[in-house]
Amino acid sequence: MESAKTGEPSLRHVEKDVLIPKMMREKAKEYCSEKVDAFSQCCKKSGFLMVLKCREENSALKECLTAYYKDPAFYEECKQEYLKEKEDFQRTGISAKNRKQKLPTSM
């Protein structure tokens, strides 16, 4: 089923509101990995005091992630990647997750 205006396949509610945002979160974490690592290290060092001691790292991480979440071009990039994975799955019956797994080199 394609959208009459754009010629692109129409997306179900779960795809627009759950699956694509999930992909966005995963990719944003990769792109903000330096800030994720800094926050994680701070939390490990601070223990129970992480709420107080890691405010700066937490703010930097939130700022980085939010910039990606609010970027319409990033949403479009993730949507196109999702549509490609969906098309590949419909064509092959193999999910992207299973395609990315390495095959054993020796048996």
N, C-alpha and C positions, 0 to 999 in steps of 0.2 A: 504494500500500500504506500503510495507516494503522495507527498504534499503537492497540491495543485500549483502553489505559488513558486516553490523552489526546485521541484523535481527530485528532492531528496526523500528518502523513506521517512514516513512519519514515525515518531517515537511514542512508545507507551509511557504512561505516567511513571511507572517504576524505572524505566530507562532514563527519563529526563531528571527525575527527582531523587533517585537512589543510585543507580549503576554508574552513570556518568559522574556525579559528584564523588562517588567512592574512588573512581579512577583519578579524579582531580586531586583528592586528598593524598593518594598514594604517590602521584607524580610530584606534588608540591613538597611532600616530605623528602623526596629524593633531591629536588632542586634546593631545598633549604637544609640539606644534610649537615652542613657546618654548624648551623644554629641548633639543630636537633642534637648533635653530638655535644655541643657546649652546654646545653640545658641538661642533658643526661649526666654528663660528668659532674656538673654542679650538684645535681640531686644526689649522686652517689657519695660525694664528699660531705654533703650537708646533713644527710640523714633526716631526722624529724624537723630540723630547722630550714628545710628546703624552701618552705613557703616564704620565709623572710629573706633568706640569703640568695635565692635564685630569681628574684624579681626581674633583674635586668636581662638575664638570659631568657626568661620566660616572655618578657615583653618583645625582645628581638625576634624570638621564634614566632610569636603570634603575629607580629607585623609582617614577617616574611610570608607566612602561610596565607594571611588575609589578602595580601597583595595578589597572590595567585588566584584565590577563590573569587575575587571581585573582577578579575580581568576577563572581559568577554572573548578576547582572542584565545586565551588559555582554555576557556570552556569550549570554544569551537574546535581547537586542536584536539582536546580529549574526546569530543563528540565524534569527530572524524575518525579517530583511532578506534573508538568503540564500534562505529559502523563498519569499519574494515574488519575488525575481529568478528563481529556478528556475521558479516558476509562470508568470511573464511569458514566459520563454524557451519553455516548453512550449506556451504559447498562441500566441506570435507567431513563434517560430523565430529571433528576433533577440536576441543576447546583450545584457546590460546595458551592457557596454563599447561595443558598436556603437550602442546607443540613445543613449548620452550624447555621442557625437561630433556636432559641429555640422555642419549641412548648409551648403554654400556659399551665400552670399547673392546672388551674381550669377554668371552663366555666360557 
